[in-house]
Amino acid sequence: MKAAAIAVIVLCFAAVSGCGGGGGSGADPAPDAPPVTPAPIEPEPEPEPLPGEEPLRGIDAAARLASRATFGMPWEGIRAIDEASESGWLDAQLGANASSHDAVVSELMARAARGELAALDPDPTRLEGLFSRMAWWHTTLTAPDQLRQRVAFALSEIFVVSDNVDLLYQSPYALSNYYDTLLQHAFGNFRDLLLAVTLHPAMGVYLSHLQNAAADPEANTFPDENYAREVMQLFSIGLFELNPDGTERLDESGQPIATYSNDDIRQFARVFTGLSWGGRNADFRAYKPLFREPMRMFEAFHDSGEKRLLRGTVLPAGQTGMQDIEDAVNNLFQHPNVGPFIGRQLIQRLVSSNPSPEYVARVAAAFNGDGGEPRGDMRATIRAVLLDPEARAEPDPAQSRGKLREPLLRLIATLRQLNTTSPDGFYANAGFYVQEQIQQHPLSSPSVFNFFLPAFAPVGEIADSGLVAPEFQITNSSSIVAISNLLQGAILGDFLNDLREPPFSAATFDLSEYVALADDVPALLDRLDTVFTYGTLGEETRASLTSTALQLDDLELRTRVVLYLLLISPDYAVEL
């Protein structure tokens, strides 16, 4: 375990040390979805600490929760978490309304129609492909419902759709509405989330079950199996049967037991037939993209025969298409794999690449409703992920806990922690330059398998120790130089957003609170350590930063250089 943690840090350090320094749809008439108002929740006690391990407490604990449960918090936000307590802050966030990405797209569409964006392009339809990206960046940088936004981002890396498909990029509401769907269900029930994803036209386009018709043997056509496969493999139960603690069940020969067969895929493919565009489209083959309406069922194109699903479930012949889909989603939702399979991935995305089986089992128990909540309750599951005793234990580099930060999240956290703002109140970024540099952008994965796999293990000490490090799949010397250069542009240069032409403006950040401390180098480093590394800054890194700081008399330059060096250090790259 210790060797693997050291391997992560050494690999990051070695790489950092080596560096020097379309047309629019316009066819979506549905109104914006109303804000999601969750039901009030009763405060819950925090879990008891693990035997022999004390939880991290105080301002550092608040800063660590902020690094996991938000896109990044400045000092004042971290203090607010500390004052509310971790559990109290989570309760407040779980009760917060959802900020809408669709609403931002609607405002950009209206501004384009009024000619306000003509300096970018006089033809407003050519701008529409930018709007969902712009909505993501602006909302991520400004939304108060940070826990919901952060969980939705984690879900977007599980329930993957991508703007690599032209129609999804060109249609302004395709991905903003899909992301809003993840936001709407992030604190609801997993069963409802799975059904909403299944019926969302962005997923229908991406995994090709939109306009998926029943078999016609005479024409030698058969239902597309793409979604049927991925809804099992990636979105619900995984490839192999699991124990409640996430370990694989083995047969009498010691081999993993497959959760489904090729015949199961064919049976589920028959379920997902008959779906096409919603709204007033009256023709199954219509081509009028409506991404703010769930797909609707066209019974004439649905396979109405008997279907045999997992674990002996039989759907009788003659059911309606939507009843088949509801029953199929229930069949997957009730599978015992879902709790450990989804729970482990949420832990990986928010807390640790290698949670212990006991940690996974506790999260799976929360998902299963062992605490009295309904099965699939996402609030209970998220609380279990973030407040588990293993998650709250004192950071220890000798353990296999923690994870490598995704390069995108390193940049976003920096922007938020430094209170990045724009004079016009809108953070105008399309993310193309960022994506070109780090090969990562939300809702832009090269495949349904996301940018990295949950089970990826880099060759060497980590793999030899039987551990995984998913983010290392997009980490190499080139990508580390790229994120370092992006951070250099943000901290030492002036690159904070890529849309600066009127009516938008260059973003700025505020270093004043750090410059005010810069004359006292230990005080400056203590503040930076709390905000950016929640008290885990190593002695060697601190000594190096101190030496550098004392060579710079200009206090603002001292602050910028020290901050930049901290942000490219292994101490920041690896979350413990």
N, C-alpha and C positions, 0 to 999 in steps of 0.2 A: 504494500500500500504506500509506504513512504517513498519507495523508489519511483513509483508512478507519478506522485506529486512533484518530486524533484525533476523528473524527466520533462514534465510540462513546463516548469519554470526555466530549466536550462535551455530547452529548445526555443522558447520565446526570447530569452536573454541573448542567445547566440545570434538569432536573426536580427534583433534590434541593434545589437552592438555593431553589426556589419553595415549599417546604413549611415549615410552622412547627414545627414540632416533630416399622317393618315386622314382620312375623312371621317366625319361624325355621323351618328345615327339620327339624332334629332327626333327620335320616334318614341320617346318615353314620357307619356303624359301623366303618369301617376304622380300624385302629390308626395312630398317628403313624408317619411314615416314620422309619427309623433314621438317625442322623447320617451325613452323607456323609463318608467318610474317603478323601481322595485318595491316590493312590500317591505315594511319595516321589519327589522330583525332584532332579536333580543341579544344583548351582549353575552358572549360566552367566555368562560374562564380559559386562561392559557394552559396548555398541557404541562404536566409535571416534567421536570428535567430528567434526562437519562441518568441511571445510577453512575456515580463517579464522574459526571460531567456537569459543569455549571453552564447555564446559558450566558451568552454575551449580553451585557446590560448597559443601560445608559445611552448616551448620544451615539456611541459607536454601533450599538444594536439598531438604533433608529436609522442610521446611515446605511447599514447593511440591508435592512428591509427595503429602504428606498431604492437601493441598487437592484433589487430583485423584483419588486412589485410595482415599479414605475419605470419610466424612461430616463430617470435622473432627477434628483432633487437638489436645489441650492441649499445653502446653510439654513435659511429661515424655514424652509420646508422640512428639513431634517429635525430642526428644533420642535416644530409643530408635532411631528410624529412622536418625538420623545415625550412631549408634554401630554399627549393623548394616550400614550402607551401603544405598543405594537398592536395589541388586540383591539384597543379602542379605535385606532386609526383605520384598521382593516374593516371594522364594523361600519364606520362612517363611509368608507369608500364602497363597500358592498351595497350601501343604501343610496349611492349617488346616481343621478340621472346620466344617461348615455349621451355623449356629444356625437352629433351626426356628421359623417363624411358627405352624405348626400346633400345636406344643407349647404355645405361649402361649395360643392359642384354646382348646385342650383344658382348660388350667388355669382359664381364665375361665369356661368352660362348667361345670366342676365347682364352682367357687365360687358361680356363680349358682344351681346346683341345690341347694347347701347353704344357700341363703338369705343368703349373705354380701353380695350386691349389692342386697338388697331396698331399701336407702335410695335407690338410683338408680331402681329400678322393681320393685315386688313381683312382677311377672310376668316370670320369667327369659327367656321366649321373645321378649319385646319388646326385650331387650337384645342379642340375638344379632347384629343387624346392625352393632353397634358393634365386635364382637370382632376382626374381621380388621384394622380400622383401628387399634385399640388395640395389637394384636400388632405392626403395622408400626412404630408410634412407639416402643414399648418396646424392640423388638429393634434398631431403628436407633440408639437412644440408648445401648444397653448391650452389644451383641454385640461380641465380640473379633474375629470374622472380618470386619473392616471392608472389606477389598478385595472379598471375595465379595459382601457386601451392597451395596457401591457399584456393582459391575458388574451385579448383578441389577437394581438400580434403572435403570441405563442400558438394560438389555435390556427392562425393562418399558415404556420409552418407544419401543421399536421393535416389540416383540410386544405390542401394546396390547389389554388388556381393561379394562372399566370397571364400577364399581358404579352407573353410571347406569342399568343394566339391573336392574329390581327383584329378579329371582331371584338375581342375583349379590350384591346388597347384603344380601338377607334371609337367605341361606344362610351360616352362620358360617364354613364351611371353603372356600367357593368361591374366594375371592381369596387367602386365606392359603396354601392348597395350591397354587394357581397360582404364587404368588410363590416358594414352596418349590421348585417345579419349575424355575423360573429359577435359583434358588440351586444346586440339585443339578447342573445342567448348565452353570453359568457357567464352570467350569474343566474341562469335559469336551470333547466333540467337537460341533461345530456341527450335524452331521448328526443326532445323537441329540437335540440341543436342538430342532431343527425338527420331528422326529417327535413328541417329547413335547408340544410346543405344539399340534401338529395333533390329537393324541388327547386333549388335556385338555378335560374337559367345560365348563370356564369359557369356553374359546375356542369350543367347539362351540355354547354358548348365545349368546355374543356375536356370532359371525359366522355363526350359523345353519346349520352343517352337522351339528349334532346332530339326529337323526331326519330326515335328508335322504334321501329315497327315490329310487330309480331312476324314470325317466320312465314315465308312463302316458298315452300319446297319446290313448287313448279317453276318459280323464277330463280331458284337456288339462292335465296336471300335468307339470312338468319339474324337474330338480334345481336347488336353490338355488345360485347362482353366487358368492355373497358371499365365502366363504373361498377359493374357487379363484382369485378375482381378487386378493385381498389377500395371499395367501401368495406370489404372484409380485411384485406391485407393491411391497409394504412389507416382507415378511419374508425375501426371498432375493435377487432379481435386479434389481428396479427396472424402470422403464419402457423404458429404452434400453440398447443394448449398450455396454459400457464397455471401454476399454483397461485394461491392468493397473494403470495409474496413476490410474484413476478418471475420466479424461476420456472424453467420449462419442465413440464410433466414428461416422464419417460415411459416407454413401453417395456415389456418384459426383456427386450433385447438391449435396453439402455438407450434407445433412440427417441428423439423428440416425436411427439404425436401431432400430425398435421390437423389444423382446425377445419380445413375444407378441401375438397377435391375439385378436379376440373368439371365434374358433373354438377357439383354445387354451384360453380360459377355459371354454368349454363342455365340452371334453374333460376338463380337470381336474375340473370339477364332477361329471362322471360317476364319476371316481375316488372322490371323497369322498361316496359314497352308502353307506347301510347302517349307519352309526354311530349308536349310542344309548347310554343310560346303562349303565354297567358293573355290577359286583357280581352279585347274584343276580336282577336284573331279567330276566324271561324274555320280556317283550313289548317289541317295538320301539317301540310307542307308549306304553309305561309312563311314568307321571309320579311317579317316586320319585328325586328328585335325589341323586346320590351323587358328590360332587366330589372325593373322595380315591381314586377308582378311574378309570383311563383309560376312555374310551369303548370299547365292545366292538362287534364286527362282527356284524350280522344278515344272513346271506348272501341271504336271500329278498328283501331290500330293496336289495341292491347291484346295480348295473349290471354285468353280467358280460361285456358285449360288448367287442370290440376298441377300444382307445383309442390315439390318436396324440398323443404329447406333443412336447416341444420337441426341436429338433435331431435330428429323424428317429427318435426313440425310439418304438417301437410296443409296447404292452402287448397280448399275445395274448388272444383271447376265452377264457373259461373259467377264468381265474385266480381264486383266492380274493380276497375284498375286501381283506384285510390285505396280501396280496402286491401288489395294485395300489397300495395306499397306500405301502408300502415302496419300490416301484419309482418311484413319482411323487416321493417325497421324495428319492430318489437322483438322479433326473433333474434336480431343481432344485439339489441340493447340488453336483453335478458341473459345473454351468454356470460358465463362466469369470467371470461377473459377480460371483459371491457374495463372493469375497475383497475386491475393491475396494469393492463396494456396502456390505457390512456393516462392513468395516474403516474406511471413511471415517466412518460414523455413530458407531462406537465412539470414534474420535478426536474427533469433534465433541462427544460427550457427556462425555468425560473430559479433553480437552486443548485443542483449538483448533477454532474454527468454520471456519477456512479453511486446512486443511493443504495443503502444497505437493503437486503430483503425485508428487514423489519420495518424500515421506513416505508417501502412500497406497500407492505401489508397494512400499515396503519392508514395510508392514504386510500388504498383499495377498500378498506373497511368503511371509511367515511363515504366513499362513493356508493358503496352497497347499502348505505342507510343504517349501519350498525349503531349509530348514535341517535337514532329515532327520526332522522330526516328521510324523505323519500329517496328511493334508489335513484342515483344519477344526479343528485343535488350538487350543482356546480359550486355554490357558495361554501357548502361543507367541505367539498373536495379542495377548493382553493385555500381555505383556512387550514386544512390538514397539511397541505403542501408547505405553506409559508410559516406555520407555527409549530411544526413538528419539533420535538426535542432535538433531533439530529440536525435540523436546519438552524436551530437557535443556539447550538453549542458553540463554545469558544472556538474561533478559527485555529486550526492546527495543521501546518504544512506536512506533518508526518502522517496525516490521514489521507485517504483518497477522495475526500470531499472536495466540493467546489467544481468550477468549470472554467474553461476559457471563454472570455467575452467574445461575442460575435463582433466583427469589425463595425458593422452598422450600428450596433448598440453602443460601442465605444464613442462613436462620433455623436450620436443623438444625446447620450448622457452628458457629454461635454457641453453641447449647446444649451441644454436645459440647466445644468448646474451653474452656468455662467449667466443665466437670465438673458439669453439671446432674445432680442426684440427687433422690430422694424419700425421706422418712423411712421409708416402708414398703417401700422397695426396688423399687417398681413405678412406672414412669413412665406415669401415667394420662392419656392424651390421645387424643381421637377425631378431632381435626383439623378439626372443622366450622368453628370460628371462624377458623382459619388459612385454610381454603379460601374462606370468605366474604370475607376480606380480600384475598387475593392471587389468587383464582380458579385455584388450582392445588392438587392433592393427589394423591399416588401412587394409581394404579389408579382414577382418577376422571375421566379425560379425557372431553371432550364428544363425541369421535368416535374412530374407529380411527386417525386421523391425529395423535394425541397433541395436546398443547397448542400445539405449534409444529412447523412443517415443517423438515426439514433444509435445504431450499433457500430458505427465506424470507430476503428482503433488504429492509430498510426503505427506503422511497423517500428519495432524497437521495444523499449522498456515498458511502455504502456500496454501494448498488445501482449507482451510476454507475461505481464502481471495479470492477464485476464480482465483488463479494464477497457473502457471506451473513452473517447474524447471526440464527440461528434464535430465540434467546430474546427477541429484540425483538418477536416476534409477540405476546407477552403483556406487553410493556413499553410503558407510556405514563405520562403524568403522574399518572393516578389510581393505577396499580399501584405506582409508585415511592413515592407518598405512603403507600400501604397497607403496603408492606414496611417503610418507615421507621417507621410507627406501631407495627407489630408489634415491631420491634426496640426502640423506645422503651418499649413495655410490658414487654419482657423486661429491659432494662438499667436503666431509670429507674423503672419501676413494679414490679408484682409478678406480671405474667401470664407463666407458664411452661408451664402445662398447663390444659386445660379441664374436667377431671374432678377435683374437689377434695372432693366429698362423701364421707363414710365409706362404704366402708372405705378409700378412697383419700385422698391428702393432697396439699397444694400442694408443687410441686417447688421446689428451691432451687439456687443456683449459688454457686461459691466464687471470690471476687475477692481473696482474701487475698494471693496471690503478687504481684498487681499493686499492691494498696494498699501493700504493703511497699516497693515501688519508687517510689511516687508522690511522695515528697519530693524525688526526683531526676528531674525531668521528662525530660531526655534519656534516662535509663536506662529510664523507663517507656515512652517512645515506641519505644525500640529493641526492647524485649520485645514490645510490641503489634505492631510492624512485622514482627517475625520470625514470630509465631504467626499473625497474621491476613493479612498481605500479603507474606510471605516476602521482605522486604527491598526491596519495590518502592514504598514510600511516597514520594510526590513531595515535593520541597522546599516547594512552595507549601502543600500539605496539612499537612506537618509544622510549618511556621511558624504556620499557623492554629491547629493543635492546641496548640502551645506557648503561644501567646498566651492561648488560653482557659484552659489549665491553670493559668497563673500568676495568673489572676484568682480562683481558687478555693482557699481555705485549707484547707477540710475535705478530707482526703486521700481518703476514700472517695467523696465527691461528685466530687472532681476525677477520680478513676479512672472512675467511671460516666459522667460527661459526655464525657470524652475518648474512652472506648471507644465510646460511642454515636455520636459525631461521626465516628469512624473507620469504623464499620460502615455509615454512610449516605453515605460519600464515594465518588467515582468510583474512587479507588485500590483500594477493596475490591470495588466492584461489578464491575469488569473484571479478570479473571484474565489476566495476561500470560505 
